[in-house]
Amino acid sequence: MQLWPRHTGSIVMRVTAAVAATALFAVAAVAGPREQAKRMHDRIAGVPPSDAVLNAMEADIVAGQTQQAALLAMDDPAFYAVTLKNLVTPWTNRDQTVFVPLNDYTATVIGMVRDDVPFNELLSGDILYVGNAGLGLPAASATSNTHYEQMESLGINLMTGLQRTTQSSVYGIPAAATAGVMTSRAAAQSFFIAGTNRAMFRFTLLNQMCRELDETQDTSRPPDRIRQDVSRSPGGDARLFLNNCVGCHSGMDPMAQAFAYYTYDDTQGRLIYTAGSVQPKYSINADTFKYGFVTPDDSWENRWRGGQNALLGWDQALPGSGNGAKSLGQELGNSDAFAACQVEKVFRTVCLRSPVDTADRNQIGSMVSSFRASGYRLKQAFADAATYCMGQ
């Protein structure tokens, strides 16, 4: 006689599995300092620690010095060659892929993090990191990426093999025209080539402020600086312009004017800067709406300081307008949105997930405050994230 329903066995198996899972969760929740140290190192560096490093990190955690333990994990070369490289490389290309060669953009960010260079200079500094002298590399060049490709093919240690210099000295553009990674060769090749230079603005907004352009649409901003190449009645319907196109272009075009003197010459393979002379691309398709704005120079204005995009948190100590890419980079790099974007990317990298609840959001806010208080040191954000997610 069958005393138990046939499906009882599957129920018992599911209950047993649930109990086992609960037990594993409980073990994870009470992981000891050594397990926490190993998890922290794995998350930060992407590789297991040596016994000596694990012992030192465990001792730090036991002593309540979790930040020190996290910084110790960052002393592993893999933090630079794997974690940071994979984080940054998608910022350097339109496809947002990691599968591109090492370039000056990625190397510069890695060097800035290693040297604790204030990260709010990312979009404005006259900064370039190249391979150390004596490594036998071809010289860094304004017209070629060979220097960085050789670094990668030779397996140069990015933690010790980079040295800081300037774009103005290597690439020959005026120091006042440098704008951090925006004027790197890799960024120019991806975002200044052809087009209208709006790509540089759009991808900087996406990569450094975590905003897609359509997320910033605001039709309340005046349209007087929208260029001639934007139809005021697309498809014969002016409502499309007033209710859609103007939402992006009224804010973007006045800021993208900062790039008016820049282009990328694919024949020479280099960034071109023409001081005082607006690139012809700013007047392409002028007959689309000939009464539109004609770009006279590289002056820019942030009209998002008013309207809904004031919530991006602009620095009131800055004027909100200026000339050229450097001052625009300062405007973007000192915003609340910039700081929050960097911190959340670090959180996702270390915690292996997106923020999901109030506790996570509070942690992001705390990390932003810590990031700024530390002088925009990205290592501080990594340490804060690792401390928070250590037991998860």
Secondary structure, DSSP 8 states (H G I E B T S, - for coil): ---S-TTHHHHHHHHHHHHHHHHHHHHHHT--HHHHHHHHHHHHHSS---HHHHHHHHHHHHTT-HHHHHHHHTTSHHIIIIIIHHHHGGGGSTT--S-S---HHHHHHHHHHHTT--GGGTTT---EEEE-TTS-----BTTB-HHHHHHHHTT--TTTSEEEE-HHHHH---GGG--GGGGSHHHIIIIIBSS-SHHHHHHHHHHHH---GGGG--TTS--TT-BTTS-SSGGG-HHHIIIIIHHHHHHHHHHHGGGTTEEEETTTTEEEE-TT---GGGGTTGGGSTTSB---SSEEE-GGGSSGGGGGT--TTS-SEEEHHHHHHHHHHTSHHHHHHHHHHHHHHHHSS---SHHHHHHHHHHHHHHHHTTS-HHHHHHHHHHHHTT-
